[in-house]
Amino acid sequence: MEKVGGKSGGPRVWRSRRRGARDPVRHRARLVVAGALLALVCAALLVPQALASLDTGGAAATGTEAGRAVERAERLGVAAPDLVLVVTGREPPAVAAGSRAVAGALAGDPAVRRAWTAGDSPADPARSPDGTLQLVPVRLAGDAADRKEAAPGVLDAARAAAPEGVRVEASGPVWAGRELALASAAGLARAELIAAPAVFAVLVFAYGSVVSALLPVGVAVLTVVCSIPVIGLLARFFEVSSFAVNAAAAVGFGLAVDYTLFLLARVKEHTGRGEDLESALAAARRSSGRSIVFSAAAVACCMACALVVPVPLLRALALAGATATVLAAVVALTVLPSCLRLLGDRVDRLDPLGRWRRARTGDDSRFWRRSSLAVTARPWLAGSLATLVLVVLAAPVVGARFGLSDERALPASAQAARTQARVDAELAVPPERMLTVVLTGVDRPGAMGPYLDRLRGVDDVLWVRPATTGRGERAGGVVLAAALDAAPDSDRAREALDAVRAVPAPGEVAVGGRAAEIADTNAAVREALPRCLLLLAAALMLLLGYFTRSWVAPLKALAVAVLSLGASIGAVVWMFQEGRMRWLVGGFTVTGTLDASLLLFTLFVALALSVDYEVFLLGRIREEFDRCGDNRRSIVDGIARTARLLTSAAAAVAISTAAMASAQVTTLKLIGVGIALAAVVDAVLVRGVLVPAVMTVLGPANWWRPGRSPRPGAPAAPPEREPVAPAQAASR
């Protein structure tokens, strides 16, 4: 054997003198790396097509009464607009003429299914009282992707048809979704530029060299880029939002850093003992490789359980997260070992911190050893203090209120936000305050009068009248418009909606509108959440139970995860719902509500990171317990050898996601800050204090399972070890 390495005390890689014996392995490694590069190029070529197939909405739940109302109203000739053109000017006659000209020009556009104007009455809800603003609602043709692509051309055609002195701007769900997607892409690009130097510095510190720090970057790029075409393929069968790409980037980067860090650390740990590279890779696959497989399975289960919630946006984010998780594990377990075989000892080159580095990656951390010794010496005190801090941070969750994302997630200067703000200010009843009441199967025409009277008597209902549309089709039912005197995401609007739905009707009734979408989505989430959490707990119990060969450790992991996630979500509620410390994240519009889908996705990503860290920590502590049989010693040794890696990985994730706060989109700020807080709280407070305290209190019961009762201080059967070659034994 020939020792190849750097300075004394530095990481060493062992290789064979016989190059011929190494060639087949290196040849296979070259094929794997070449295949990965080819996959990267092909995926990059497919990215534009995949992005074009993504949707801009999906925040509302499916299968609700609000959705049925929209479908029935459209069958009756009253279409819900995708795009709302806002026509403004100084002279009311010019505005009215401009609105008619715009609607007439769009009537022959193949991208437009229907366009209509407000009536001539000053009381028409689609025009301002002074006549200087008028709406032209437009129903676009095609699917979601077609409508997203057609919207700019429709706006250009409308502006070309408008007379001089009349201005046309766009609002509505399609336009707001399009601007949100564009602003999100720009915000992510800016966040990456801001975070890249700091993240790379953390990776250099954690991995021990510039070359090693480039490996997780390569794994992350390959994971995220290859995820996008898969997401585009899923969009052919499901409603997939453009935010799914953001989800894949967040999950893919975080797990790529974790998986690469822990696998590479194990390889360096074994080569530092004098083992050759192939032996080190084999040992790393048995330990960290097993942890990666279980971590990926657990994280994918976390994401898959979100599919129970009938919200297309959340399902799309979950599918993207699960896709990125599986790809991150596959790339880390296949491409990374091949890169290490090709790099050899060059993986440790270019360490700018080598002169000041006290310990190599994978060795004990003095700080975390002393910290874990202090915690395990007084576990009740340390655990109680950590729990108290987490409970205080989680307290704001009790006051969480949920709504749906809209144009207010954009900066106030964005066109969609600016136009909608003017509409809200100048119209007596903005469109989002309208309820659509669809009545079908009316067997007593004379009963409509009393029904209308009862609707008008509901609190916070300003008026009820037949809905206006460009076509007068009413065969088979009646469509009514009810104006609310309350914001659609307020408690008053929800109470008014419940009262309208409770009014006895002479036929079958379905009530839609923005307030109905919000209420029905929240109800659907609340109904599905218990099933989702039950499936999640069962899946994690089975996976962690098999991984740790215990039933107590998984229960402890779930209990600790609840506290950790509660603290992270509580901080998000305090900052974004209540508008505290807006200056810290660049400012945003406070709506008093949070999007339930985005908050749940943030929770699932935080849970995924928590499970990821738990798997690697428990795996190392279990190894130490099997080796020595002493509970406290195994906890201290396990934390001392993994906590620095955990905190480095958490720091990289926190920096990259916290940089999303620089984006101009509130949803990105919420996701980024939420994941960053979860990563830091979980890696430092939970894994560094709460977990060792709880495991010390439980003692050997940590590893209890039916039919097996480990005795304190009695080591379990030693794990199987690979045979040591004679030359290697002699070198030791």
URSULCOR-V12811 format. One record per residue. N is the residue number from 1. PSI is psi as a letter, one per 40 degrees, with the letter a starting at -180 (none if undefined). BURIAL is + if it has 24 or more other ideal C-beta (glycine too) atoms within 12 Angstrom, else -. Layout:
n:N psi:PSI burial:BURIAL
n:N psi:PSI burial:BURIAL
//
This chain:
n:1 psi:i burial:+
n:2 psi:h burial:-
n:3 psi:h burial:-
n:4 psi:h burial:+
n:5 psi:a burial:+
n:6 psi:b burial:-
n:7 psi:i burial:-
n:8 psi:h burial:-
n:9 psi:e burial:-
n:10 psi:i burial:+
n:11 psi:i burial:+
n:12 psi:i burial:+
n:13 psi:h burial:+
n:14 psi:h burial:+
n:15 psi:i burial:+
n:16 psi:i burial:+
n:17 psi:d burial:-
n:18 psi:h burial:-
n:19 psi:d burial:-
n:20 psi:d burial:-
n:21 psi:e burial:-
n:22 psi:e burial:-
n:23 psi:d burial:-
n:24 psi:d burial:-
n:25 psi:d burial:+
n:26 psi:d burial:+
n:27 psi:d burial:-
n:28 psi:d burial:-
n:29 psi:d burial:+
n:30 psi:d burial:-
n:31 psi:d burial:-
n:32 psi:d burial:+
n:33 psi:d burial:+
n:34 psi:d burial:-
n:35 psi:d burial:-
n:36 psi:d burial:+
n:37 psi:d burial:-
n:38 psi:d burial:-
n:39 psi:d burial:+
n:40 psi:d burial:+
n:41 psi:d burial:-
n:42 psi:d burial:-
n:43 psi:d burial:+
n:44 psi:d burial:-
n:45 psi:d burial:-
n:46 psi:e burial:-
n:47 psi:d burial:+
n:48 psi:d burial:-
n:49 psi:d burial:-
n:50 psi:d burial:+
n:51 psi:d burial:+
n:52 psi:d burial:+
n:53 psi:e burial:+
n:54 psi:i burial:+
n:55 psi:i burial:+
n:56 psi:e burial:+
n:57 psi:b burial:+
n:58 psi:e burial:+
n:59 psi:d burial:+
n:60 psi:i burial:+
n:61 psi:i burial:+
n:62 psi:i burial:+
n:63 psi:f burial:-
n:64 psi:i burial:+
n:65 psi:d burial:+
n:66 psi:d burial:+
n:67 psi:d burial:+
n:68 psi:d burial:+
n:69 psi:d burial:+
n:70 psi:d burial:+
n:71 psi:d burial:+
n:72 psi:d burial:+
n:73 psi:d burial:+
n:74 psi:d burial:+
n:75 psi:d burial:-
n:76 psi:e burial:+
n:77 psi:e burial:+
n:78 psi:g burial:+
n:79 psi:i burial:+
n:80 psi:h burial:+
n:81 psi:i burial:+
n:82 psi:d burial:+
n:83 psi:h burial:+
n:84 psi:h burial:+
n:85 psi:h burial:+
n:86 psi:h burial:+
n:87 psi:h burial:+
n:88 psi:i burial:+
n:89 psi:i burial:+
n:90 psi:d burial:-
n:91 psi:h burial:-
n:92 psi:d burial:+
n:93 psi:d burial:-
n:94 psi:d burial:-
n:95 psi:d burial:+
n:96 psi:d burial:+
n:97 psi:d burial:+
n:98 psi:d burial:+
n:99 psi:d burial:+
n:100 psi:d burial:+
n:101 psi:d burial:+
n:102 psi:d burial:+
n:103 psi:d burial:+
n:104 psi:d burial:-
n:105 psi:d burial:+
n:106 psi:e burial:+
n:107 psi:d burial:+
n:108 psi:e burial:-
n:109 psi:h burial:+
n:110 psi:e burial:-
n:111 psi:e burial:+
n:112 psi:h burial:+
n:113 psi:d burial:+
n:114 psi:i burial:+
n:115 psi:h burial:+
n:116 psi:i burial:+
n:117 psi:i burial:+
n:118 psi:i burial:+
n:119 psi:i burial:-
n:120 psi:e burial:-
n:121 psi:h burial:-
n:122 psi:d burial:-
n:123 psi:e burial:-
n:124 psi:h burial:+
n:125 psi:e burial:+
n:126 psi:e burial:+
n:127 psi:i burial:+
n:128 psi:i burial:+
n:129 psi:d burial:-
n:130 psi:e burial:-
n:131 psi:e burial:+
n:132 psi:e burial:+
n:133 psi:h burial:+
n:134 psi:i burial:+
n:135 psi:i burial:+
n:136 psi:g burial:+
n:137 psi:i burial:+
n:138 psi:h burial:+
n:139 psi:h burial:+
n:140 psi:i burial:+
n:141 psi:i burial:+
n:142 psi:a burial:-
n:143 psi:a burial:-
n:144 psi:d burial:+
n:145 psi:d burial:+
n:146 psi:d burial:-
n:147 psi:d burial:+
n:148 psi:d burial:+
n:149 psi:d burial:+
n:150 psi:d burial:+
n:151 psi:d burial:+
n:152 psi:d burial:-
n:153 psi:d burial:-
n:154 psi:d burial:+
n:155 psi:d burial:+
n:156 psi:d burial:-
n:157 psi:d burial:+
n:158 psi:d burial:+
n:159 psi:d burial:+
n:160 psi:d burial:-
n:161 psi:e burial:+
n:162 psi:h burial:+
n:163 psi:i burial:+
n:164 psi:h burial:-
n:165 psi:e burial:-
n:166 psi:h burial:+
n:167 psi:i burial:+
n:168 psi:h burial:+
n:169 psi:i burial:+
n:170 psi:i burial:+
n:171 psi:a burial:+
n:172 psi:i burial:+
n:173 psi:d burial:+
n:174 psi:d burial:+
n:175 psi:d burial:+
n:176 psi:d burial:+
n:177 psi:d burial:+
n:178 psi:d burial:+
n:179 psi:d burial:+
n:180 psi:d burial:+
n:181 psi:d burial:+
n:182 psi:d burial:+
n:183 psi:d burial:+
n:184 psi:d burial:+
n:185 psi:d burial:+
n:186 psi:d burial:-
n:187 psi:d burial:+
n:188 psi:d burial:+
n:189 psi:d burial:-
n:190 psi:d burial:-
n:191 psi:d burial:+
n:192 psi:d burial:+
n:193 psi:d burial:-
n:194 psi:d burial:-
n:195 psi:d burial:+
n:196 psi:d burial:-
n:197 psi:d burial:-
n:198 psi:d burial:-
n:199 psi:d burial:+
n:200 psi:d burial:+
n:201 psi:d burial:-
n:202 psi:d burial:+
n:203 psi:d burial:+
n:204 psi:d burial:+
n:205 psi:d burial:+
n:206 psi:d burial:+
n:207 psi:d burial:+
n:208 psi:e burial:+
n:209 psi:i burial:+
n:210 psi:d burial:-
n:211 psi:d burial:+
n:212 psi:d burial:+
n:213 psi:d burial:+
n:214 psi:d burial:+
n:215 psi:d burial:+
n:216 psi:d burial:+
n:217 psi:d burial:+
n:218 psi:d burial:+
n:219 psi:d burial:+
n:220 psi:d burial:+
n:221 psi:d burial:+
n:222 psi:d burial:+
n:223 psi:d burial:+
n:224 psi:d burial:+
n:225 psi:d burial:+
n:226 psi:d burial:+
n:227 psi:d burial:+
n:228 psi:d burial:+
n:229 psi:d burial:+
n:230 psi:d burial:+
n:231 psi:d burial:+
n:232 psi:d burial:+
n:233 psi:d burial:-
n:234 psi:d burial:+
n:235 psi:e burial:+
n:236 psi:e burial:-
n:237 psi:d burial:-
n:238 psi:i burial:+
n:239 psi:h burial:+
n:240 psi:h burial:+
n:241 psi:i burial:+
n:242 psi:e burial:+
n:243 psi:e burial:+
n:244 psi:d burial:+
n:245 psi:d burial:+
n:246 psi:d burial:+
n:247 psi:d burial:+
n:248 psi:d burial:+
n:249 psi:d burial:+
n:250 psi:d burial:+
n:251 psi:d burial:+
n:252 psi:d burial:+
n:253 psi:d burial:+
n:254 psi:d burial:+
n:255 psi:d burial:+
n:256 psi:d burial:+
n:257 psi:d burial:+
n:258 psi:d burial:+
n:259 psi:d burial:+
n:260 psi:d burial:+
n:261 psi:d burial:+
n:262 psi:d burial:+
n:263 psi:d burial:+
n:264 psi:d burial:+
n:265 psi:d burial:+
n:266 psi:d burial:+
n:267 psi:d burial:+
n:268 psi:d burial:+
n:269 psi:d burial:+
n:270 psi:d burial:+
n:271 psi:d burial:+
n:272 psi:e burial:+
n:273 psi:e burial:+
n:274 psi:e burial:+
n:275 psi:i burial:+
n:276 psi:i burial:+
n:277 psi:d burial:+
n:278 psi:d burial:+
n:279 psi:d burial:+
n:280 psi:d burial:+
n:281 psi:d burial:+
n:282 psi:d burial:-
n:283 psi:d burial:+
n:284 psi:d burial:+
n:285 psi:d burial:+
n:286 psi:d burial:+
n:287 psi:c burial:+
n:288 psi:d burial:+
n:289 psi:d burial:+
n:290 psi:d burial:+
n:291 psi:d burial:+
n:292 psi:d burial:+
n:293 psi:d burial:+
n:294 psi:d burial:+
n:295 psi:d burial:+
n:296 psi:d burial:+
n:297 psi:d burial:+
n:298 psi:d burial:+
n:299 psi:d burial:+
n:300 psi:d burial:+
n:301 psi:d burial:+
n:302 psi:d burial:+
n:303 psi:d burial:+
n:304 psi:d burial:+
n:305 psi:d burial:+
n:306 psi:e burial:+
n:307 psi:e burial:+
n:308 psi:d burial:+
n:309 psi:h burial:+
n:310 psi:f burial:+
n:311 psi:h burial:+
n:312 psi:d burial:+
n:313 psi:d burial:+
n:314 psi:d burial:+
n:315 psi:d burial:+
n:316 psi:d burial:+
n:317 psi:d burial:+
n:318 psi:d burial:+
n:319 psi:d burial:+
n:320 psi:d burial:+
n:321 psi:d burial:+
n:322 psi:d burial:+
n:323 psi:d burial:+
n:324 psi:d burial:+
n:325 psi:d burial:+
n:326 psi:d burial:+
n:327 psi:d burial:+
n:328 psi:d burial:+
n:329 psi:d burial:+
n:330 psi:d burial:+
n:331 psi:d burial:+
n:332 psi:d burial:+
n:333 psi:e burial:+
n:334 psi:d burial:+
n:335 psi:d burial:+
n:336 psi:d burial:+
n:337 psi:d burial:+
n:338 psi:d burial:+
n:339 psi:d burial:+
n:340 psi:d burial:+
n:341 psi:d burial:+
n:342 psi:d burial:+
n:343 psi:d burial:+
n:344 psi:b burial:+
n:345 psi:e burial:+
n:346 psi:e burial:+
n:347 psi:d burial:+
n:348 psi:e burial:+
n:349 psi:i burial:+
n:350 psi:g burial:-
n:351 psi:g burial:+
n:352 psi:e burial:-
n:353 psi:e burial:+
n:354 psi:d burial:+
n:355 psi:d burial:-
n:356 psi:e burial:-
n:357 psi:h burial:+
n:358 psi:d burial:-
n:359 psi:i burial:+
n:360 psi:i burial:+
n:361 psi:h burial:+
n:362 psi:e burial:+
n:363 psi:i burial:+
n:364 psi:i burial:+
n:365 psi:h burial:+
n:366 psi:d burial:-
n:367 psi:d burial:-
n:368 psi:d burial:+
n:369 psi:d burial:+
n:370 psi:d burial:-
n:371 psi:d burial:+
n:372 psi:d burial:+
n:373 psi:d burial:+
n:374 psi:d burial:-
n:375 psi:d burial:+
n:376 psi:e burial:+
n:377 psi:d burial:-
n:378 psi:g burial:-
n:379 psi:d burial:+
n:380 psi:d burial:-
n:381 psi:d burial:-
n:382 psi:d burial:+
n:383 psi:d burial:+
n:384 psi:d burial:-
n:385 psi:d burial:-
n:386 psi:d burial:+
n:387 psi:d burial:+
n:388 psi:d burial:-
n:389 psi:d burial:+
n:390 psi:d burial:+
n:391 psi:d burial:-
n:392 psi:d burial:-
n:393 psi:d burial:+
n:394 psi:e burial:+
n:395 psi:d burial:-
n:396 psi:e burial:+
n:397 psi:d burial:+
n:398 psi:d burial:-
n:399 psi:e burial:-
n:400 psi:h burial:+
n:401 psi:i burial:+
n:402 psi:i burial:+
n:403 psi:a burial:+
n:404 psi:i burial:+
n:405 psi:i burial:+
n:406 psi:a burial:+
n:407 psi:e burial:+
n:408 psi:e burial:+
n:409 psi:e burial:+
n:410 psi:i burial:+
n:411 psi:i burial:+
n:412 psi:d burial:-
n:413 psi:e burial:-
n:414 psi:i burial:+
n:415 psi:d burial:+
n:416 psi:d burial:+
n:417 psi:d burial:+
n:418 psi:d burial:+
n:419 psi:d burial:+
n:420 psi:d burial:+
n:421 psi:d burial:+
n:422 psi:d burial:+
n:423 psi:d burial:+
n:424 psi:d burial:+
n:425 psi:d burial:-
n:426 psi:d burial:+
n:427 psi:i burial:+
n:428 psi:d burial:+
n:429 psi:h burial:+
n:430 psi:i burial:+
n:431 psi:d burial:+
n:432 psi:e burial:+
n:433 psi:e burial:+
n:434 psi:h burial:+
n:435 psi:i burial:+
n:436 psi:h burial:+
n:437 psi:h burial:+
n:438 psi:h burial:+
n:439 psi:h burial:+
n:440 psi:i burial:+
n:441 psi:f burial:-
n:442 psi:h burial:+
n:443 psi:e burial:-
n:444 psi:g burial:-
n:445 psi:d burial:-
n:446 psi:e burial:-
n:447 psi:e burial:-
n:448 psi:d burial:+
n:449 psi:d burial:-
n:450 psi:d burial:-
n:451 psi:d burial:+
n:452 psi:d burial:+
n:453 psi:d burial:-
n:454 psi:d burial:-
n:455 psi:d burial:+
n:456 psi:e burial:-
n:457 psi:e burial:-
n:458 psi:h burial:+
n:459 psi:i burial:-
n:460 psi:e burial:+
n:461 psi:h burial:+
n:462 psi:d burial:+
n:463 psi:i burial:+
n:464 psi:h burial:+
n:465 psi:i burial:+
n:466 psi:i burial:+
n:467 psi:i burial:+
n:468 psi:i burial:+
n:469 psi:i burial:+
n:470 psi:e burial:+
n:471 psi:i burial:-
n:472 psi:f burial:-
n:473 psi:h burial:-
n:474 psi:e burial:+
n:475 psi:h burial:-
n:476 psi:e burial:-
n:477 psi:i burial:+
n:478 psi:h burial:+
n:479 psi:h burial:+
n:480 psi:i burial:+
n:481 psi:h burial:+
n:482 psi:h burial:+
n:483 psi:h burial:+
n:484 psi:i burial:+
n:485 psi:f burial:+
n:486 psi:i burial:+
n:487 psi:i burial:+
n:488 psi:d burial:+
n:489 psi:e burial:+
n:490 psi:i burial:+
n:491 psi:d burial:-
n:492 psi:d burial:-
n:493 psi:d burial:+
n:494 psi:d burial:+
n:495 psi:d burial:-
n:496 psi:d burial:+
n:497 psi:d burial:+
n:498 psi:d burial:-
n:499 psi:d burial:+
n:500 psi:d burial:+
n:501 psi:d burial:+
n:502 psi:e burial:-
n:503 psi:h burial:+
n:504 psi:h burial:-
n:505 psi:i burial:+
n:506 psi:e burial:+
n:507 psi:a burial:-
n:508 psi:h burial:-
n:509 psi:i burial:+
n:510 psi:h burial:+
n:511 psi:h burial:+
n:512 psi:a burial:+
n:513 psi:i burial:+
n:514 psi:d burial:+
n:515 psi:d burial:+
n:516 psi:d burial:+
n:517 psi:d burial:+
n:518 psi:d burial:+
n:519 psi:d burial:+
n:520 psi:d burial:+
n:521 psi:d burial:+
n:522 psi:d burial:+
n:523 psi:d burial:+
n:524 psi:d burial:+
n:525 psi:d burial:+
n:526 psi:d burial:-
n:527 psi:d burial:-
n:528 psi:d burial:+
n:529 psi:d burial:+
n:530 psi:d burial:-
n:531 psi:d burial:-
n:532 psi:d burial:+
n:533 psi:d burial:+
n:534 psi:d burial:-
n:535 psi:d burial:-
n:536 psi:d burial:+
n:537 psi:d burial:+
n:538 psi:d burial:-
n:539 psi:d burial:+
n:540 psi:d burial:+
n:541 psi:d burial:+
n:542 psi:d burial:-
n:543 psi:d burial:+
n:544 psi:d burial:+
n:545 psi:d burial:+
n:546 psi:d burial:-
n:547 psi:d burial:+
n:548 psi:e burial:+
n:549 psi:f burial:+
n:550 psi:i burial:+
n:551 psi:e burial:+
n:552 psi:d burial:+
n:553 psi:d burial:+
n:554 psi:d burial:+
n:555 psi:d burial:+
n:556 psi:d burial:+
n:557 psi:d burial:+
n:558 psi:d burial:+
n:559 psi:d burial:+
n:560 psi:d burial:+
n:561 psi:d burial:+
n:562 psi:d burial:+
n:563 psi:d burial:+
n:564 psi:d burial:+
n:565 psi:d burial:+
n:566 psi:d burial:+
n:567 psi:d burial:+
n:568 psi:d burial:+
n:569 psi:d burial:+
n:570 psi:d burial:+
n:571 psi:d burial:+
n:572 psi:d burial:+
n:573 psi:d burial:+
n:574 psi:d burial:+
n:575 psi:d burial:+
n:576 psi:d burial:+
n:577 psi:d burial:+
n:578 psi:e burial:-
n:579 psi:f burial:-
n:580 psi:i burial:-
n:581 psi:f burial:-
n:582 psi:d burial:-
n:583 psi:d burial:-
n:584 psi:d burial:-
n:585 psi:e burial:+
n:586 psi:e burial:+
n:587 psi:i burial:-
n:588 psi:i burial:+
n:589 psi:h burial:+
n:590 psi:h burial:+
n:591 psi:e burial:+
n:592 psi:e burial:-
n:593 psi:i burial:+
n:594 psi:i burial:+
n:595 psi:h burial:+
n:596 psi:d burial:+
n:597 psi:d burial:+
n:598 psi:d burial:+
n:599 psi:d burial:+
n:600 psi:d burial:+
n:601 psi:d burial:+
n:602 psi:d burial:+
n:603 psi:d burial:+
n:604 psi:d burial:+
n:605 psi:d burial:+
n:606 psi:d burial:+
n:607 psi:d burial:+
n:608 psi:d burial:+
n:609 psi:d burial:+
n:610 psi:d burial:+
n:611 psi:d burial:+
n:612 psi:d burial:+
n:613 psi:d burial:+
n:614 psi:d burial:+
n:615 psi:d burial:+
n:616 psi:d burial:+
n:617 psi:d burial:+
n:618 psi:d burial:+
n:619 psi:d burial:+
n:620 psi:d burial:+
n:621 psi:d burial:+
n:622 psi:d burial:+
n:623 psi:d burial:+
n:624 psi:d burial:+
n:625 psi:d burial:+
n:626 psi:d burial:+
n:627 psi:d burial:-
n:628 psi:d burial:+
n:629 psi:e burial:-
n:630 psi:h burial:+
n:631 psi:d burial:+
n:632 psi:d burial:+
n:633 psi:d burial:+
n:634 psi:d burial:+
n:635 psi:d burial:+
n:636 psi:d burial:+
n:637 psi:d burial:+
n:638 psi:d burial:+
n:639 psi:d burial:+
n:640 psi:d burial:+
n:641 psi:e burial:+
n:642 psi:d burial:+
n:643 psi:d burial:+
n:644 psi:d burial:+
n:645 psi:d burial:+
n:646 psi:d burial:+
n:647 psi:d burial:+
n:648 psi:d burial:+
n:649 psi:d burial:+
n:650 psi:d burial:+
n:651 psi:d burial:+
n:652 psi:d burial:+
n:653 psi:d burial:+
n:654 psi:d burial:+
n:655 psi:d burial:+
n:656 psi:d burial:+
n:657 psi:d burial:+
n:658 psi:d burial:+
n:659 psi:e burial:+
n:660 psi:e burial:+
n:661 psi:e burial:+
n:662 psi:e burial:+
n:663 psi:i burial:+
n:664 psi:e burial:+
n:665 psi:h burial:+
n:666 psi:d burial:+
n:667 psi:d burial:+
n:668 psi:d burial:+
n:669 psi:d burial:+
n:670 psi:d burial:+
n:671 psi:d burial:+
n:672 psi:d burial:+
n:673 psi:d burial:+
n:674 psi:d burial:+
n:675 psi:d burial:+
n:676 psi:d burial:+
n:677 psi:d burial:+
n:678 psi:d burial:+
n:679 psi:d burial:+
n:680 psi:d burial:+
n:681 psi:d burial:+
n:682 psi:d burial:+
n:683 psi:d burial:+
n:684 psi:c burial:+
n:685 psi:d burial:+
n:686 psi:d burial:+
n:687 psi:d burial:+
n:688 psi:d burial:+
n:689 psi:d burial:+
n:690 psi:d burial:+
n:691 psi:d burial:+
n:692 psi:d burial:+
n:693 psi:d burial:+
n:694 psi:d burial:+
n:695 psi:d burial:+
n:696 psi:d burial:+
n:697 psi:d burial:+
n:698 psi:d burial:+
n:699 psi:a burial:+
n:700 psi:e burial:+
n:701 psi:e burial:-
n:702 psi:d burial:+
n:703 psi:e burial:+
n:704 psi:i burial:+
n:705 psi:i burial:-
n:706 psi:h burial:-
n:707 psi:e burial:-
n:708 psi:h burial:-
n:709 psi:g burial:-
n:710 psi:h burial:+
n:711 psi:h burial:-
n:712 psi:h burial:-
n:713 psi:e burial:-
n:714 psi:h burial:-
n:715 psi:i burial:-
n:716 psi:i burial:+
n:717 psi:h burial:-
n:718 psi:i burial:-
n:719 psi:i burial:-
n:720 psi:h burial:-
n:721 psi:i burial:-
n:722 psi:i burial:-
n:723 psi:i burial:-
n:724 psi:h burial:-
n:725 psi:i burial:-
n:726 psi:d burial:-
n:727 psi:d burial:-
n:728 psi:d burial:-
n:729 psi:d burial:-
n:730 psi:d burial:-
n:731 psi:d burial:-
n:732 psi:none burial:-
//
